């Protein structure tokens, strides 16, 4: 039986998710032993070092696990798929109509390398849900099915659909659990208002079975759109969370009209305070003059500071992926280079309609960083998840898996 890279237990059929309903605010009670504290608790988040015997690395994609005594695996041969590593599900399945929003985690264990990808999917009955796939090399994936679906609570913010934003491997001395906790930040929208998203949180031990955690908003969300006239009054979408240090988490999210990326901060991962905008539309005539969205920021262990891959919107609505950098992740964000690092494929390609929802995965040593992304077909529908690798250490451009010289993938 296949075992998840996130835990030592075999993968089991997904159990119904449960929404935890505390009588006091969740940041005081849900994740603590004993009676609630009279003052908000700052959870001492740390990197998990027990099962699956790996530790999360906050300088990577938020969930890269590694052991120093394990040699990095060489990049496997990539099939000539022009970048696509995960296709639509078979007819009638929950992900047969559209897939996208990849969140990728890499783990290095004692004897093998394991990868997990969470992604959103949509089937013939409609409504986005979150699924899981596993891999030994990050290229050839095995679907594990739907792991988190729409809420059945009429008052909740995620009754209409949800998409993954980030998965972190964290724990707290006050969490009631003998093993690792995986924190899934996701975007949800209500059935009555699909255009307005809010961020939510679910926690699990194996990456497949999840329990929703109530935020302070009446709908259970972690944050609410801003007041009329504020830059994020339309939506709070695509929450990408970075553990900067103990008691310091940052959530990057985007709003619309036009799309712009902002950041919020938290000491416990549940109660958040907005900081403001960090990256807006690009210059006239640029690939992102229409706006920026779905930013994925990671700490850059090679050059220092932060680097963010983001989805840029052109004046005609076409989507490409750009790169920005900041010395501290909060201020001074500037674009790296004058154009996209990855654009749509040529006519006839599976992602000719646009590329977006980037997920950066830093690699070890001389291995080239990977960029996972969602591809859009000519009809504007998400037709698959792709992977590209950096052409150099400056990350100024990426080449699709299967493109260029096949010998480079051995």
N, C-alpha and C positions, 0 to 999 in steps of 0.2 A: 504493500500500500504506500502511495506517495506521501511524503511528509512535507509539511510546510517549512519554508526557510525561516519562518517567524517563530516557530516553537518546536518542541520536541514531540508533540502529539501528532498523530496522523490526521489528515484533512477529513473532516466529517461533513455530512450533509448540513447545510446552513440551518440553524435554528431560528425561530421567529425572534426578531429584535424586540427589545423591551425598552420602554422609555421610563427612566428613573424619575420619580416624582417626589422630591423632598419637601418637607414642611418648612424648611428654611432655605435661603439662597444656596445653590449648589456649590459655590466656591467655599462655603463654610462647612458643608456637611457631607456632600456626596463622596468626597475622596479622603475622608478623615476617619480615624478610629475614635471611638468614644463620643461624648456629648459635643455638640457644636460649640465653637469658640464664640465669645461675645463680640469679638472683632474679626474682620476678614482675615483669613489665614493666607500667608504667602507660602505656597507649596515649595519645598526644597527639591525642585526638579533636578534629576541627575540622569546621566547616561546609563542605560540598563546594561548590566554585566552578567546577568544570569540568563537562563534559557532564552534564546537558542545559542548561548555561549558565544555571542558576539556583542560588540558594544557599538552604539550608534555614534556616528561621527558628525557633529554639527557643522563641520566645515564642508560637508558634502551636500547631497540632495535632501538632507533631513533624515535619512534612514539608511545610509550606507553603513553596513556592518563590516568589521574587519578584525583580523588577528595578525599581530606583527610577525608571527612565526609561520605564516602561510604565504607562499610565493604567489604573486599575481598570475592569473591564468592568461595565456596568450589569446588575442582576439580570434574567435573561430571564423571559419569560412562563412561568408555571408551570401545567401542565395541571390541570384539576379532578379530581384523583385522590384528594382528601382526604389528601394527604401521601405516598402511596406513589409512590416513584420507581423501584423495582426489584421486579418480581414474581417468583414462582416460575418456574423453568425449564420448558421444554416436557416433555411426558410422556416418560419414559424417560431424561431427562438426569440428570447427576450432582447437579443442584440442583433437581430437580422436586418433592421432598417437603417440604423445609424450607430456608429461608435466614435469615441474621441476622449478628450481630457485625460491623457495618460499620466499616471503618477507611478514612477518606477523606483524600486528599492533593490539594492544589491547587497548580498551577504557573502562573506568568506568564512567558511567553517573549517574544521580540522582537516577534512578530506575533500570537500567539494565546494564549488561556487554555486550560489542559488540566487535567483532573481524573482521578484514579484512585481506585478503590474496591476494597479487598480484603474479602471476606466469606466466611462459611462456608456450605456447602451440604450437603444430604443427598439422595441419590437412592433409587430403589427397592431397591437392594442394601444400603443402610445404610452407616454410617460417615461421619463428617464430614470434609470436605476444604476447602481454601481456593481460592477462585476470584478472578478479576480482571475488572473492567469499566472502560471508559474513557468519558470524556465531554468535551464542549467547554464545558459550562456547569454541571455538577454536578447536573443534573436529568434530562436525557435520556441514558441509558446504553447502551453497546454491550458485550455480553458478549465476553470473550476466552477463556473456558474455565477448566478446572481447572488450577491452577499448582503446588499442593503437596498431595500426598495422604498417606495413612497410610504409616508406615514398614514396610518389609519385614523389618527385623531383629527377630527374636523377642525379644531382650532389651531393646529400646528402650521408652521411656515413651510413645511416640505411635503404637503399633500399632493402636489402636482408633479414633482420630479426632483431629482438631485444628481449632482455631479461631484466627483472627488476633487479636492483642492490640494491636500497635502497629507502625508502619513508620517508621523514622528514616532520614534521608539523612546519612550520616557517612562520614568517611574518616580514615586514619591514614598517616603517613609510612612506617610499617612494614608496611602492607598490601600484599601482592603483587598489584597491579592497576593498570592505567593509567588507569582511569576511576573514576566514583563507585561507592560501595558502598551498597546499601540493606539495612538491618538489619531483618529481620522477626522480632519477638518474638511467639510464639504459645503457645497452651495446648494441651497434648496429654494424652491418656489412653491407658492400656494396654487391650487388648481384654479382659483378664481382670478389670479393675477400672475400669469406666467412670465411677464416681463420684469417683475420686481423680485430680485433674489436677495437672500440673507444667508449669512454663514452659520453653520451648525457644527456640532461635535459629537462623535461617537467613540467609544472606547472598547477595545477587545484584547484578547490574549493570544489569538492565533492568526489575526489578519482576515478572518472569514466571518466569525460570529461577533456581532457588534451590539452594544447597548447605547442608546442615545442618552446624551447628557443635557439636561435643561439649562439653557442660558437665562439671563435675567429678563429678556424681552418676553411679554405675555405669550408669544407664539412659540417660545422655546429657543429662539435664535440667540446667537451670541452678540450680534450687533444689529442695529436698525438703520435704514437709510436716513440721511440727514434731513433737516428741516427744509421747507421750500426756500429756494434761493441758494442753498448750499451746494457745493460742487458734487456731492454724492447723494443728492436727494432722490435720484431715480432708482438706484440699485446699489447693493453691496455684494459683488459677485467674485467668484474664483479666489477664495481665500488660500493663499500660499504662506505657510508659517515657517519661520526660521527660529531655532533656539540659538540665540546669540551668546548666551551665558547663563549662569545660575540666576533664576528670577528675572530673566529678560528675554521675552519672546516678541517677535515682530510678525505681524500679519500684513501681507501685501494683498491688496484687493483692487478691483476697478469698478468705476461707475460708468455712466453713459451720458450722452448729450453734451459734448462729445465724450468718447471713452478716454478716461484718464486713470492713472494708477496712484493709489494712496497707501498709507501705512497706518497701522494701529499697534499699540504696545500692551503687554500684559505681564504681570508677575506670576500668575498661576496657570495661564493657558485657557482660562474660562471667562474671567472678567477683563474686558478690553476697553481701552481708551484710544480714541482716534487722535492721530498726530497731524495729518494733512496730506496734501498732494505731494508726490515726489517726481512724477514723470507725465508730462502732457503731450499733446500732438506735436509732431515734428514740423520742420519748415515747409513752406509751400513748394509743391512739386515733389516732395519726398514720398517714400513708400509708406510713411506713417503720418502724413499730414492730416488724415482724418481721425486719428486718435491712437491711443495705446491701451492695451488690455492684457489680461491673463499673464502678468509678470511672474516669473519664477526666479527668485534671488537665492544665491548660494554664496558662502564664503569662499574666496579664491585663495587656496593654500599656497599657490605658486607665486602669485604677484601681490598678495595681500588685498585687503578690502573686500568688497562685494562685487559680484557680477550678476546681471539680471538678463535673462532671455525673455523677450516679450513679443506679443502679437501686435503687429502694426497694421493699421487700416489706411489704405490709400483713399484718394478722393473718390475713386469709382467703387469703393467697397472691397477691393481685392485685398487679401490678407497675406502678409509675409512675416518672417521672424527677424527681429532685430536684437541688438545687444547694447546694454548700458552698464555703467560702472559707478561705484561710489566708494569713498574711503572708509565709511562707517556704516553703510546700509540705511542711514536715515537722511542724510543731507548730501548735497553736491552731486546728485545723479546727473551724469552726462552720457550722451550716446557715444558708443565706440565705433568709429568709422562713419562713412556717409551713406551707407546703404544697408540692405538686409544681409544677414549671414546665411539665410536660406529662403528662397522664394518658391513659388509654384512651379511645377514641372512644365515641360513643353506640352503643346496640344496633343491630346490623346492619352496623356499620363493619368494615373489614378488620382493624383492630387493636383490636377491642372487648375482647379477652381480656387485653390488657396491652401496655405499651411498656417497652423496656429497651435494654441495650447501647448507651448514648449515645456519640456521637462529636462533640465540639464543634469547629467550624471558625471561628476568628476571621476577620473580613473587613476590608477596607481602608476607611479614611476613615469616611464616614457609612453605609456598607453594614451591614446588620444581620447579626449572627452567625448561623451556621447550626448546626442540631442534627440530625445523622443518627441514626437509631435503628432498632431491630428491632421489628416489630409482631407480636403474637400474636393468632391468631383465637380464636373461641369454643371451639374444640376444644383449645386450648393449644399449637397448633403454630405455628412461625414462618412467617407467610404472606407476608412482604415486608419491604422496607427503606423507611423513610419519611424525610422531611425537613421540618423546621419552621424558622422564623426567629424571632429575638428580637423582642418587641414594643417593646423600648426598650433603652437602654444598660445598665440595671441587670440585664438578663437575668432578670427576675423571672417572665416568662412567655414562651411561644413559641406561634406560630400555625402550624398545618400548612400546607404548601405546597398551594395550591388552595383553602384556606379563606379566609374574609373577602372583601374587595374584590379582584377580579381585577386592577384597575388598579394595585394596590400591587406587582404582580409585573412590571410593565413597566419 
